[in-house]
């Protein structure tokens, strides 16, 4: 039996459930789902078009009818994930009337999405880092897209307007993603939901102070 390198061995197979879900999708969706699964297990550098089409159960020509190459497939996967998370985040914000609760809801939604789609999350948050300049650009743009919601907190806090650009917000978002990145890297997906209180305090503390941030993190 082939031995995969390091942490990649820790990902659960879930072969039967994956296959049932895969066959219910369109060919493009099947290819993307298969790509996420293969990349998460083998790493981007260890993934080939042949492995993707085998996992998806489609012909090689079908892959090239949908994607120019392996990189294009990864970028499409990333774009779909970004859009799905954006829609979830917008719904989370709309469900809350106050800014601190909105931030908590977006973070909770992010963690839920990662737990629901660990292979996709791993592909986007870990493997994209070694997939080339275009993937890195997607990664950075995705993170920067969440700076505006945090910047709203500057109106609630004094003395933050002097910070250049989105320095504070970028640091907070980077820290949140790093926490998830480390759990995914170690195959500790089950621990990710428990990060919510820490992340909320980390995100809100600079704007609201530690005490109020802790109250929001606790759902109060």
C-alpha positions as CSV (number, residue, x, y, z in Angstrom):
1,X,0.0,0.0,0.0
2,X,1.3,3.5,-0.9
3,X,2.3,5.6,2.0
4,X,1.6,9.3,1.6
5,X,4.0,11.9,3.1
6,X,3.5,13.2,6.6
7,X,0.3,14.8,7.6
8,X,-1.5,13.9,4.4
9,X,-2.0,10.4,5.8
10,X,-4.3,11.7,8.5
11,X,-7.1,12.7,6.2
12,X,-10.1,10.3,6.4
13,X,-10.9,8.5,3.2
14,X,-14.8,8.6,3.3
15,X,-14.8,6.7,0.0
16,X,-18.4,5.4,-0.1
17,X,-20.0,8.7,1.0
18,X,-17.8,10.7,-1.3
19,X,-18.6,8.5,-4.3
20,X,-22.4,8.7,-3.7
21,X,-22.2,12.5,-3.4
22,X,-19.9,12.8,-6.4
23,X,-22.1,10.9,-8.8
24,X,-25.0,13.3,-8.1
25,X,-23.1,16.3,-9.4
26,X,-22.5,17.8,-12.8
27,X,-19.3,16.8,-14.6
28,X,-17.7,20.1,-13.7
29,X,-18.7,19.8,-10.1
30,X,-17.5,16.2,-10.0
31,X,-14.1,17.3,-11.3
32,X,-13.8,20.1,-8.8
33,X,-14.8,17.9,-5.9
34,X,-12.4,15.2,-7.0
35,X,-9.6,17.8,-7.4
36,X,-10.1,19.0,-3.9
37,X,-10.1,15.5,-2.5
38,X,-7.0,14.5,-4.4
39,X,-5.1,17.7,-3.7
40,X,-5.9,17.5,0.0
41,X,-4.6,14.0,0.3
42,X,-1.5,14.2,-2.0
43,X,-0.7,17.8,-2.1
44,X,-0.9,20.1,-5.1
45,X,2.6,19.0,-6.4
46,X,1.6,15.3,-6.1
47,X,-1.7,15.8,-8.0
48,X,-2.0,15.1,-11.7
49,X,-4.9,15.4,-14.1
50,X,-4.9,11.6,-14.4
51,X,-5.5,11.3,-10.7
52,X,-8.3,13.9,-10.8
53,X,-10.2,12.3,-13.6
54,X,-9.8,8.8,-12.1
55,X,-11.3,10.1,-8.8
56,X,-14.1,12.0,-10.6
57,X,-15.0,9.1,-12.8
58,X,-14.8,11.1,-16.0
59,X,-12.8,10.9,-19.2
60,X,-9.6,12.9,-19.6
61,X,-11.2,14.7,-22.5
62,X,-14.0,15.8,-20.2
63,X,-11.5,17.4,-17.9
64,X,-10.0,19.5,-20.7
65,X,-13.4,20.5,-22.0
66,X,-13.9,22.2,-18.6
67,X,-10.4,23.3,-17.6
68,X,-7.2,24.2,-19.5
69,X,-4.9,22.5,-17.1
70,X,-4.4,21.5,-13.4
71,X,-3.8,25.1,-12.3
72,X,-7.0,26.3,-14.0
73,X,-8.9,23.6,-12.2
74,X,-7.4,24.7,-8.8
75,X,-8.2,28.4,-9.5
76,X,-11.8,27.5,-10.4
77,X,-12.1,25.5,-7.2
78,X,-10.8,28.5,-5.3
79,X,-13.2,30.9,-7.0
80,X,-16.2,28.7,-6.2
81,X,-15.1,28.4,-2.5
82,X,-14.6,32.1,-2.2
83,X,-18.1,32.8,-3.7
84,X,-19.8,30.2,-1.4
85,X,-18.1,31.7,1.7
86,X,-19.0,35.2,0.6
87,X,-22.7,34.3,0.3
88,X,-22.6,32.6,3.7
89,X,-20.9,35.6,5.3
90,X,-23.4,38.0,3.8
91,X,-26.3,35.9,5.2
92,X,-24.5,35.8,8.6
93,X,-24.1,39.6,8.7
94,X,-27.7,40.2,7.6
95,X,-29.0,38.0,10.5
96,X,-27.4,40.3,13.1
97,X,-28.2,43.9,13.8
98,X,-25.1,44.9,15.8
99,X,-21.5,44.9,14.5
100,X,-19.9,42.7,17.3
101,X,-22.5,40.0,16.7
102,X,-21.9,40.3,13.0
103,X,-18.2,39.7,13.3
104,X,-18.9,36.7,15.6
105,X,-21.4,35.3,13.1
106,X,-19.0,35.6,10.2
107,X,-16.2,33.8,12.0
108,X,-18.6,31.1,13.1
109,X,-19.7,30.7,9.5
110,X,-16.2,30.4,8.3
111,X,-15.4,27.7,10.9
112,X,-18.6,25.8,10.0
113,X,-17.7,25.9,6.3
114,X,-14.2,24.6,7.0
115,X,-15.5,21.7,9.0
116,X,-18.1,20.9,6.4
117,X,-15.5,21.0,3.5
118,X,-12.2,20.0,5.0
119,X,-10.6,18.9,1.7
120,X,-11.7,22.1,0.0
121,X,-10.4,24.2,3.0
122,X,-7.1,22.4,2.9
123,X,-6.7,22.9,-0.8
124,X,-7.5,26.7,-0.5
125,X,-5.7,27.5,2.7
126,X,-2.7,25.2,2.5
127,X,-2.0,23.8,-0.9
128,X,-2.7,27.1,-2.7
129,X,0.4,28.5,-1.1
130,X,2.6,26.3,-3.3
131,X,0.4,26.4,-6.4
132,X,1.9,29.4,-8.1
133,X,1.5,33.2,-8.3
134,X,-2.1,33.2,-9.5
135,X,-3.3,31.0,-6.6
136,X,-1.4,33.1,-4.1
137,X,-3.1,36.2,-5.5
138,X,-6.5,34.5,-5.1
139,X,-5.6,33.7,-1.5
140,X,-4.5,37.2,-0.6
141,X,-7.6,38.7,-2.3
142,X,-9.9,36.4,-0.4
143,X,-8.5,37.4,2.9
144,X,-8.5,41.1,2.1
145,X,-12.2,40.9,1.2
146,X,-13.0,40.6,4.9
147,X,-11.2,43.7,6.0
148,X,-14.2,46.1,5.4
149,X,-16.4,44.4,8.0
150,X,-13.6,44.7,10.7
151,X,-12.9,48.3,9.8
152,X,-16.4,49.2,10.9
153,X,-15.2,48.6,14.4
154,X,-13.0,51.7,14.2
155,X,-16.0,53.8,14.7
156,X,-16.6,52.1,18.1
157,X,-13.0,52.6,19.3
158,X,-10.8,55.7,19.7
159,X,-7.3,56.1,18.5
160,X,-7.4,53.6,15.6
161,X,-7.8,56.0,12.7
162,X,-4.0,56.6,12.7
163,X,-3.3,53.1,11.6
164,X,-2.3,53.0,7.9
165,X,-4.6,51.3,5.5
166,X,-6.0,47.9,6.7
167,X,-2.9,47.0,8.8
168,X,-4.9,46.0,11.9
169,X,-7.6,44.2,10.0
170,X,-5.2,42.3,7.8
171,X,-3.3,41.1,10.8
172,X,-6.5,40.0,12.6
173,X,-7.7,38.1,9.5
174,X,-4.3,36.6,8.9
175,X,-4.2,35.4,12.5
176,X,-7.7,33.8,12.3
177,X,-6.8,31.9,9.1
178,X,-3.4,30.8,10.6
179,X,-5.2,29.2,13.5
180,X,-7.3,27.1,11.1
181,X,-4.3,26.5,8.9
182,X,-2.5,24.9,11.8
183,X,-5.4,22.6,12.7
184,X,-5.8,21.5,9.1
185,X,-2.1,20.9,8.8
186,X,-2.2,18.6,11.7
187,X,-5.4,16.9,10.7
188,X,-7.2,18.2,13.7
189,X,-10.5,19.2,12.0
190,X,-12.5,18.3,15.1
191,X,-10.8,21.0,17.1
192,X,-11.7,23.8,14.7
193,X,-15.2,24.7,16.1
194,X,-13.7,25.2,19.6
195,X,-11.6,28.0,18.2
196,X,-14.6,30.3,18.0
197,X,-14.3,32.1,21.4
198,X,-10.6,32.7,21.0
199,X,-11.0,34.0,17.5
200,X,-13.8,36.3,18.5
201,X,-11.8,37.8,21.4
202,X,-8.8,38.2,19.1
203,X,-10.9,39.9,16.4
204,X,-12.9,42.3,18.7
205,X,-10.4,43.0,21.5
206,X,-8.6,45.9,19.7
207,X,-11.9,47.6,19.1
208,X,-14.0,46.8,22.1
209,X,-11.5,46.0,24.8
210,X,-10.8,42.6,26.3
211,X,-13.8,42.5,28.7
212,X,-16.5,43.3,26.1
213,X,-14.8,41.1,23.5
214,X,-15.0,38.2,25.9
215,X,-18.7,38.8,26.5
216,X,-19.4,38.7,22.7
217,X,-17.3,35.6,22.4
218,X,-19.4,33.9,25.0
219,X,-22.5,34.9,23.1
220,X,-23.6,37.7,25.4
